[in-house]
Amino acid sequence: MHFPSPLVRGTLIRRYKRFLADVTLETGEILTAHCANPGAMTGLAMPGLPVWLSKSDDPKRKLAYSLELVELPTGIVGINTAHPNRIVGEALRARAIPELAAYDCVRPEVRYAEKSRVDFLLTGEGLPDCYLEVKNVHLVRAAGLAEFPDSVTTRGARHLADLARMVDEGHRAIMLYLVQRGDCTQFTLAADIDGAYARAFGDARAAGVEALCYATDITSQAITLGTPLPIRE
C-alpha cells in the first residue's frame, strides 16, 4: 500500500478525544489532524514524538490532515486502523500470503452471520470458502512482543464467535493479526486488557478457527506485508 502523495513530517503535541491530534509541522505551523484509531494507542501518543501526516484535497473533509505514522527509537509504527485491510487485500490478490495463495477470488466486506461483514471472503475451485477477518496490531509493552487488543473490544469477540460458526457450517475461517510495526518477533493476546476477548479467541481456536500473524514493512512512502510472526497462545 503506497501513500498517494508524500507525507508531511511533524511533532505530536497531543492526541485527544480519540480521533483528534494536534501537531506542529516542521514549518512551525500548528494544526489538528484526524486520528483514525479508536484504541488506546499505548506508547504511541506521547507528546514530542515525531509523526507523519497525509493530506487530503477533498474540500468536504473537515480536517485535511490525517495522522498516519509515529516514529519510535525502534522504528516507524502505522497507527491508521483503516490501512490493514488495504495491505492484506493487496497481499491476497498478489498471492503473497502462502497459507491463502491457492484462492483466486477475493471479495471484501461480504455480509455474513447476523450482524457482521467479513473483511474478506476467499473462494477457489475445489477449496472450501474461507472467511478472513483482519485485526490491526500495534501495542508493544515488552520488547519484541506484539499484543492485541490495546483496549476492550466486544466487537472483536463477536467476530471470533462468527468465525467459529462458519467452521461449524463446514467452511474455513481465519483471524489474521497484522502488526503495523517492524520491531516485533512474536505475537500474543493482551488477556489482562480484555479477558473476554482472550477467552473468545481460545473458544474459536478450539472450534477450528485458524490464526495467522504478519508483520509489516513500513516507510514514509508505503506499508507492505512483512514476514509471518509466531503466535504465543
C-alpha positions in Angstrom: 0.0 0.0 0.0 1.6 3.2 -1.2 0.6 6.6 0.2 -1.0 8.5 -2.7 1.1 11.6 -2.0 4.2 12.5 0.1 3.6 12.5 3.8 4.3 15.6 5.9 6.6 15.3 9.0 5.8 16.9 12.3 5.9 16.6 16.1 2.9 15.4 18.1 1.6 17.9 20.6 -1.3 15.8 22.0 -3.9 13.2 20.9 -7.3 13.7 22.4 -11.0 12.8 22.1 -9.6 9.6 20.5 -9.9 10.9 16.9 -8.0 14.2 17.1 -4.3 15.1 17.3 -2.6 18.4 17.4 0.7 18.5 15.5 3.5 21.0 14.9 4.8 20.8 11.4 8.4 21.3 10.5 7.5 24.8 9.1 6.2 25.7 12.6 2.6 25.6 11.7 0.3 24.0 14.3 -2.7 22.1 13.0 -5.3 19.5 14.1 -5.3 16.2 12.3 -7.7 13.3 12.2 -6.5 10.2 14.1 -8.1 7.1 12.6 -7.6 4.9 15.6 -10.2 4.3 18.3 -7.8 2.3 20.5 -5.7 3.4 23.5 -2.5 3.9 21.4 -0.4 3.0 24.4 3.1 4.3 24.0 2.3 5.9 20.6 0.6 9.1 21.8 3.3 10.7 23.9 3.8 14.5 23.3 7.1 15.1 21.4 7.0 12.0 19.2 7.9 12.6 15.5 4.9 11.8 13.3 3.9 11.7 9.6 0.7 13.1 8.2 -1.2 12.6 5.0 -3.1 15.5 3.4 -6.4 15.2 1.5 -7.5 17.6 -1.2 -11.2 16.7 -0.6 -12.9 20.0 0.1 -15.7 18.2 2.0 -13.3 17.0 4.7 -13.4 18.9 8.0 -9.8 18.1 8.7 -7.4 18.0 5.7 -4.6 16.1 7.5 -4.6 12.5 8.9 -2.2 11.0 11.4 -0.5 8.1 9.6 2.8 7.1 11.3 4.6 7.6 14.6 8.4 7.3 14.9 9.8 5.4 17.9 13.5 4.7 18.6 12.8 1.1 17.5 11.2 2.1 14.2 8.1 3.5 12.5 4.6 2.4 13.6 1.5 2.7 11.5 -1.5 3.9 13.6 -4.2 4.3 10.9 -6.6 1.3 11.5 -8.1 1.8 8.1 -5.0 0.5 6.4 -4.6 -3.1 7.4 -7.5 -4.3 5.1 -5.9 -2.5 2.2 -2.5 -4.0 2.9 -3.9 -7.5 3.3 -6.1 -7.1 0.3 -3.2 -6.2 -1.9 -1.2 -9.2 -0.5 -4.1 -11.6 -1.1 -4.5 -10.5 -4.7 -0.8 -10.8 -5.3 -0.8 -14.4 -3.8 1.7 -13.1 -1.2 0.3 -15.0 1.8 1.4 -18.6 1.4 -1.4 -20.0 3.6 -4.0 -18.4 1.3 -2.3 -18.3 -2.1 -4.5 -21.1 -3.6 -7.6 -18.8 -3.5 -8.1 -16.9 -6.8 -11.2 -14.9 -5.9 -11.0 -12.2 -3.1 -14.2 -10.4 -2.1 -14.1 -7.7 0.5 -16.8 -6.7 3.0 -19.2 -9.6 2.5 -22.2 -9.8 4.8 -22.3 -12.9 6.9 -23.6 -14.1 10.3 -26.2 -11.9 12.0 -24.7 -8.5 12.4 -21.3 -8.7 10.7 -19.5 -8.2 7.4 -16.4 -10.4 7.0 -13.3 -8.5 5.9 -12.6 -10.9 3.0 -14.4 -14.0 1.6 -11.9 -16.1 -0.4 -13.1 -18.7 -2.9 -11.4 -21.1 -5.3 -12.2 -24.1 -7.3 -12.1 -27.2 -5.2 -11.5 -25.3 -2.0 -13.7 -24.5 1.0 -14.9 -21.0 1.2 -12.6 -19.1 3.6 -13.8 -16.3 5.9 -10.9 -14.0 6.8 -11.0 -11.3 9.5 -8.1 -8.8 9.8 -7.2 -7.0 13.1 -4.7 -4.2 13.4 -2.0 -4.6 16.0 0.5 -2.0 17.3 0.6 -2.5 21.0 4.1 -3.4 22.4 4.7 -3.5 26.2 7.7 -5.8 26.2 10.5 -5.7 23.7 9.7 -7.6 20.5 6.2 -8.8 21.7 3.2 -7.5 19.8 -0.2 -7.7 21.6 -3.9 -7.4 20.8 -6.1 -5.7 21.8 -5.0 -2.4 23.3 -8.5 -1.8 24.7 -11.6 -3.7 25.3 -13.3 -4.9 22.1 -16.6 -6.6 22.3 -16.9 -6.3 18.6 -13.7 -8.3 18.2 -15.0 -11.1 20.4 -18.2 -11.2 18.3 -16.1 -11.6 15.2 -14.4 -14.6 16.7 -17.7 -16.3 17.5 -18.9 -15.6 14.0 -15.8 -17.2 12.5 -16.4 -20.3 14.8 -19.9 -20.6 13.4 -18.5 -20.6 9.8 -16.3 -23.5 10.7 -19.2 -25.3 12.2 -21.0 -24.9 8.9 -18.1 -26.5 7.0 -16.2 -23.5 5.9 -12.6 -22.4 6.6 -12.2 -19.4 8.9 -9.1 -17.4 9.8 -8.2 -14.5 12.1 -5.2 -12.6 10.7 -3.4 -10.1 13.0 -1.5 -7.5 11.1 1.3 -5.8 13.1 1.8 -2.3 11.8 5.4 -2.1 13.0 8.6 -3.9 12.2 10.2 -4.3 15.7 8.4 -7.4 16.8 9.4 -11.1 16.7 6.2 -12.7 18.1 2.6 -12.0 19.0 0.3 -12.8 21.9 -3.1 -11.8 23.3 -3.3 -9.0 25.9 -5.6 -11.0 28.3 -5.1 -8.6 31.1 -6.6 -5.8 29.0 -9.5 -7.8 27.6 -10.0 -11.2 29.2 -13.3 -11.8 27.4 -11.5 -11.4 24.0 -8.8 -13.8 25.1 -11.4 -16.4 26.1 -13.3 -15.9 22.8 -10.0 -16.5 21.0 -9.5 -19.7 22.9 -13.0 -20.9 22.1 -12.6 -20.0 18.5 -9.3 -21.9 18.2 -10.9 -24.9 19.8 -13.7 -24.7 17.3 -11.2 -24.9 14.4 -10.6 -21.2 13.6 -7.1 -20.7 12.3 -4.9 -17.8 13.4 -2.1 -16.0 11.5 0.1 -13.1 12.3 2.2 -11.0 9.9 4.5 -8.1 10.5 4.7 -5.1 8.0 7.5 -3.2 6.3 6.9 0.5 6.9 8.5 3.6 5.3 7.1 7.1 4.8 6.2 6.1 1.3 4.5 2.7 1.8 3.3 -0.1 4.1 3.6 -3.6 2.8 3.1 -7.1 4.2 6.2 -8.4 6.0 7.2 -11.7 7.5 5.0 -14.1 9.5 5.3 -13.9 13.3 4.8 -16.8 15.6 1.7 -16.6 17.9 2.2 -17.3 21.6 -1.1 -18.7 22.7 
